[in-house]
Amino acid sequence: MEKRAAGQPAARTIMTRILPLLLVLLFALPAAAQDAFLDALPGLAGGFGTQAEAVERLGAGGDARALPVLRALSDSTLRKNGSTVILPDGTDAATGRPADTAGAETVRINNRVRSALRGALGRLQLVSAHADERYAAADSVFRSRSADNVAPLEAAIARESVPRVKERQQLALAASRLVAADAAVKRQGIATLGEASSEDARALLLEARAANPDMTAEIDRAVASIDSRLTFKRAAETLFQGLSLGSVLLLAALGLAITFGVMGVINMAHGEFVMLGAYTTFVVQEACRGIPWLLPWSLPLSVPAAFLVAGLAGTALERGLIRHLYGRPLETLLMTFGVGMILQQAVRLAFGAQNREVLSPAWMQGILSLPGGINITQNRLWVIVFSLLVLGLTLAAIRLTRFGLEMRAVVQNRRTAATMGIRTGRVDALTFAFGSGLAGMAGVALSQIDNVSPNLGTGYIIDSFMVVVFGGVGSLIGTLVGAMGLGVLNKVIEPWAGAVLAKVAVLVIIMLFIQRRPRGLFALKGRAAEA
Amino acid sequence: MSATTAPAGTTRGIPARQILRGAILIAILLLALLPLLNHLPADSAFRVSDFTVAVTGKWICYAVLALAIDLAWGYAGILSLGHGAFFALGGYAMGMHLMRLIGPRGVYGHPVLPDFMVFLGYRELPWYWLGFDHFPYAILMAMVVPGLLAFVVGYLSFRSRITGVYFSIITQAMTYALMLAFFRNDMGFGGNNGFTDFKQLLGVPLNTQGARAGLFYAALALLAGSLVLCRHIVGTKLGRVLVAVRDAESRVRFLGYSVTAFKLTVFVLSAVLAGLAGALYVPLVGIINPGEFAPGNSIEAVIWVAVGGRGTLIGALLGAFSVNALKTWLTSVAPDLWLFVLGGLFVAVTVFLPRGLIGLFRSAAK
């Protein structure tokens, strides 16, 4: 503004002339409004007709002092003494000083006043200092559908700075225009609603269609435009939810892809390692409570902590027990199930059976609004990013590090690897620790979107195994594709089959899929496949 | 897979096998006495409470389930983590019959529809409920439904050579999916409340000593019958092929046997036994709900077999009785400890006692 004005002297002189005028107006405005407030106030003490009129005037005036008065009126806590209106706290609404309450009576209202009151309250809240209240006000104005709201809404939109609220106000404005008497204004409303992508706007238009037979064509066009956008929005949101579920499955299954897929050890306690990770997050958070500046960063701190805790638990399990059962997968399955049971009960006794609350740091909260009305919860977005990051790190660890090389060597041929000087026992322990640590990291992510309870892991273990089997045992890329595929499939089926049947359907689909490709999507080829 | 047919050891001239057989016979006779002792006057020292009869009856049903698992796992090497589902399906079939028998005695007093259907606004009986008012049909369904499910799952799995842990995971997913499905109200199986409040069976009111004793003997007969059947199977050529499949599946296939058919036969048979056990279990405990499908139940049943010693049949019975006796005692004395003990049993029996209690007994007898 400043810059442009400097380049245009003519405009600048106009500005300098108009500015004082504007300032005068600005100062005069509250005074005028105050007068309007004081003028309208005694009307509340009159008959129902007078009351309704006074309510309308108070609502139109936009004075902040009218809000408590109208609220009290709608709660039936407003009293009157002659023409003096008394607030619930006993003060004169006009002067703010204690009023004479002797002989005061409650102001009663009828339905006409009540409906005027709703619109007026909505309009007054449009100027509230809180964005949430303004949003709610726009919402209620949207629903009240009165052409009188057009002017206050236009004023509110001009002032509004929060995009979310502004969008809602524009919708409300369009809705108010829809019931205006002027056909041109009506068309404007229809056009604006047609650009929205909400069910409300659609319902509103359909309603208006019956009332305005002359505008059917325009309305139909607007509805069709909403529909196409809604379809896109739904598809996008389904995709996002699917990817979100998929990323959770990926996190939970990644560790399993290492221990089960690469090592061939079936670890039914894997879900409990996930649960341990979630509880580590909780413990780290509680430990950070004493240090206020650290608290927002407790979640990133939990990631290495959970990796360590679950990794150590995994090492202990592998060295202590699983090692003795190599080559006996069914026994390993049963044994680890028992270990999972013990871990679950131990955590239940230590932390209690009820859910523990893990807070989301402020930078993870909130909703990200994409164009087209697509809403994405930020913490789920973070989980997706985190899962891909973990996948990348895992791939790098296996492909690029010395440990990864040794691990692959042991998997391909244990005896040759041992002959080459690789300490296979140590590699086994490290691999298992790595897979378990990944489970712990999954727990950190799950603590953000699921309840942290002792049986957190049981809900994921079966799905994770399905992911590994579906994607192809021994293939991390298969795990990625399997997890995302199952996640999206689940969410696509969900809308018309319900969450439970979607799960059942996915299980059935997997079973049938295995018929065609018993070794999964990305099957290992050659010798390793028969190992 | 260690060999399970250990040479029979001897103690002072009597073969260990005969000692075992005698012990089983005595145990079964003692069990058969329980309902009679229930009839003694209340102040008698030998009187057995109603609770004991019901609980023991429940264990007998569990023992049949364990036997079914042992037949598939111990002999054919098929570790199913979904046998609880077959058990529960059998239970639901019997539960449907019992619900139909309530008739107009329900809370809403509807002549045909069970209470939960009236509550959920059903107009008429769903088609799959028809016929369940006849007892033979219900018993038939308690065998057919689990058998059919086992056939489908088994056929699809064995045909594509899904073995070992993969099959275990598939069956676990199966029981998990069924649990989710049965929790739904619109399935027409009572949702998460399942069926309860049964009144009578075969014209006998359920909550009587006589009915309990009848069910108890029915369960005992089922157990004895299953044991004889399983013993017969493992003694025939079929049993030998099964053991061969367990120990070297590929070789059996290369020898020209249809491994799929053998595995499928034993798996379906095992599921039918589990279904029958479930059908007797429901009137004994008086309730069936989707919780019976929980994957944990199936795997717990597997551990009974492991504790007793798999591939022995007798071990399955021994395990089912001993673990459940321990559970009943411990959950009343120290409920918090039970899961530790159960988890510990899983670990101990797989790592330290791979041949179970029977193995322990046999090596002691040597």
Interface residues (C-beta under 8 A of the other chain):
Chain A: I266 L321 H324 L325 R328 P329 L330 E331 T332 L333 L334 M335 F337 G338 V339 G340 M341 I342 Q344 Q345 A346 L349 I462 F465 M466 V469 G498 V500 L501 K503 V504 L507 V508 I510 M511 L512 I514 Q515 P518
Chain B: W73 L79 V153 L156 S157 R159 S160 R161 I162 G164 V165 Y166 S168 I169 I170 Q172 A173 M174 Y176 A177 L180 A181 F183 R184 P295 I299 V302 I303 A306 D336 L339 F340 L342 G343 G344 L345 F346 V347 V349 T350 V351 P354
